[in-house]
Amino acid sequence: MSTVIIDYESGNLHSAEKSFQRMAAETGAGAVVVTSDPDTVRGADRIVLPGVGAFADCRAGLDAIPGMVDALEERVLAGGVPFMGICVGQQLMTTIGREHGADAPGFGWIPGECVRIAPEDPALKIPHMGWNALENLAPHPVFAGLAEGDHAYFVHSYHVKPTNADDVLAVTDYGGPITAAIGRDNMIGTQFHPEKSQRTGLLLIANFLIWKP
């Protein structure tokens, strides 16, 4: 069994790598490998796509690796392996990103768009950064052991608005509802950073590593 974390030069992967390795050791989930090699992705049993920064930049980074997006689609869509997108990696699961006045295509795996957060309270600062409670948790194996109100760590200016409400697995409140997690079938994505969310995040990572959709 192997879990790959995709490296496409979008952010520091050290904390994600360490958190997934720790929970893989505790759950017996096998090796965790950081890779930028599409062939390694094609052989993976689980795939994690992190992402920090702008939607368009992250998409461009993936496109710059020949065969990487094809490998993802082959393994996730055709192969049905468990997939987790984190932060911008989650946003890329949707149809389109609308950042800085320029639209950029996502994967289109979950219909919807990524839009700027617009809090109802103008005193709330953007980016949204810090600990927030997870609410309206859907019944999902990756959320096993989590409870309403458990806190996770966020840092972002944009969030996903899926076309289908059923694809929203959790929300948080920041001057109105913000999508905290999305998913369908063998795919799940979190706007928050599990690797920075202490107990909540480590439990979610462990659940993902043993998830059999």
N, C-alpha and C positions, 0 to 999 in steps of 0.2 A: 504494500500500500504506500502511496506517496501523495503528498499535498504540495502543490507548487504555488509559490507567491511570485507573481509576475513583476519583473523589474523592467520598467521602461523609462527610468530616470525621472520619475515623478515623486519626489519626496524621499525622506529617510526611511528605509525599510527595516532598520535595526530593531526597533521596538516591536514591530509586527512579527518579524522573524522569531525573536526571542519568546514572545507570548505564544505563538503557534507551536514552537518547538517544546515549550514547557508543557502545554496541554496535550500535545501528541504523546509525550513521554508518560503523562499521567493516565491517558486513555488507551495507550497501546495502539495508536493510530498510524504508526509507521513514520517514515522520514518526511521532513519538511525541507523543501529545496527552494531557494530563490533563483529564478532563472529569467533570461531574456531569449531563450532558445525555443522557437515554435515546436520543434520536434520533441523537446522535453515536455512541453504542454500537451502534445498529442498523446503522450504516454501516461499522463497524470490521472490519478483516481479522484482528486479534488483540486479545485482551482480557486485561488484567492486573487482578486484584482484590487489593490489599493489605489489611492490617487489623492494628490494634494495639489491645489492651485486651481487654474482655470479649466473649464470643461474643454474648450477648443484646444488648449495646449496639451492636455492629457490625450485627447483623441489623436492629435498630430504625433505625439510621442509613440503611441501604439502603431499608427500607420507607418511610422518611419522604420519599424522592424519588419522586414519582408516576411509575409506569411503569418504574422502573429494574429491578426484579426480572423483570418481564415481558420487558424488552428483553434482559436477560442470557439468559433461557431461550430466547427466539426465536433469538438469534445463536449461542449455544453448543450448545444441544440440537438445534434444528431446522436452524440454519445450518451447524453443524459447524466453526466457526472455532476455531483454537487458543486455549486458555484457560489462564492460570496464576493460581492462588491463592497468596498469600504470607501465612504466619503465620495470623492469624485468617481471612484470605481463603481459605486452604486448609481450615480447620476448617469453614467455612460450606458447603463442598461436600458435607458428610455429612448424615445424617438429623436428628441432634439434638445439641444442646450441653447438657452437664450441669454448669453452673457455679453455685456459691454456692447450691446447693439448689433452683435454679429451672431447669427445662428450657425450652429455646428451640428452635424449629424451624430446621433448616438447609435447604439447597436439595433434599437428597435425591438428588443426582446420583450419589454414591457411598455405598452403604448402610453405615452404621456410626454411631458416636457419638464425641463429644469428651468426654474424661474427665480428671480431675486426675491428674497424674503421681504415682506412688506408688513411690519408690525403695526397693529392698530394704535399703539402708544408711540408717538414720535420720540419719546425720551429713550426708548430702547435702542441700543447701539447696534450697528452692523459693522463687522461680522458678529453673528451670534457665537459667543465663545464662553464655554464653561460647562458646569454640571447642570443637567436638567432631568426631570422625571419622565420616565417612559409611561405612556398612557394608551388605553384602548388596545392592549396587547391581544393579537389574534392567537387562537390556539395553534401552535406550531411547534414541531419537535425541537427546533433550534432555540426556542424560548423556554424550554422545560426548566423548571426551578426558579424562573424569574417571576416577579410579582408586580402588579400595578404600583407605580410610584418608585420603582427601583431607578437609580440614577445612572446616567451615562454621560460621557464627555463629548461635547460638540465643539467644532470650530469651522464655521462656514457662513457664506453670504447668500447662497442659493440653496434651493431644495426642490424636490421632485413633486410634481402633481400628476399622478397617474390618471389615465383616462377612466379606468375601471376602479371603483372604490374597493373592490375585493382584493386588489393588488397591494393595498396599504395594510401593512402588518402591525404598525405601531406609529403613534404620533407623540409629539411633545408640544408644550405650549410656550410661545414666545411672542406675546402680543397677538395671539391667534394660533391656530393649529399649524404645526410644521410636521411634514412627513419625516418620521424617524427611521422607518424600515419598510421595505417593499419586498415582494416576492411572489413567485408562482412556480409550480412544478418543482424542478430541481434547483431553482435559483432563489437566492436571498441577497438583499443588499441593506446595508445600514448607513445612515447619514452620520451617525456618531462613530467614534473610533473605539472599537472593542479593545484594542491593544492598550488604550489609555484609560479604560473604564473600570479598572480594578476588578473587584469580585464579579460585578455584572458582566463585564467584558470577557473575563476568563471563563465564566460559566457558558456564555454564548459560544465562545470559540470551541470549548470542549464538546458542546452539543453538536456544533457543525461538523466536527471531526468524526463523530460516530453516526451522523445522520445518514439514513438510507432511504432517499425519496423514491 
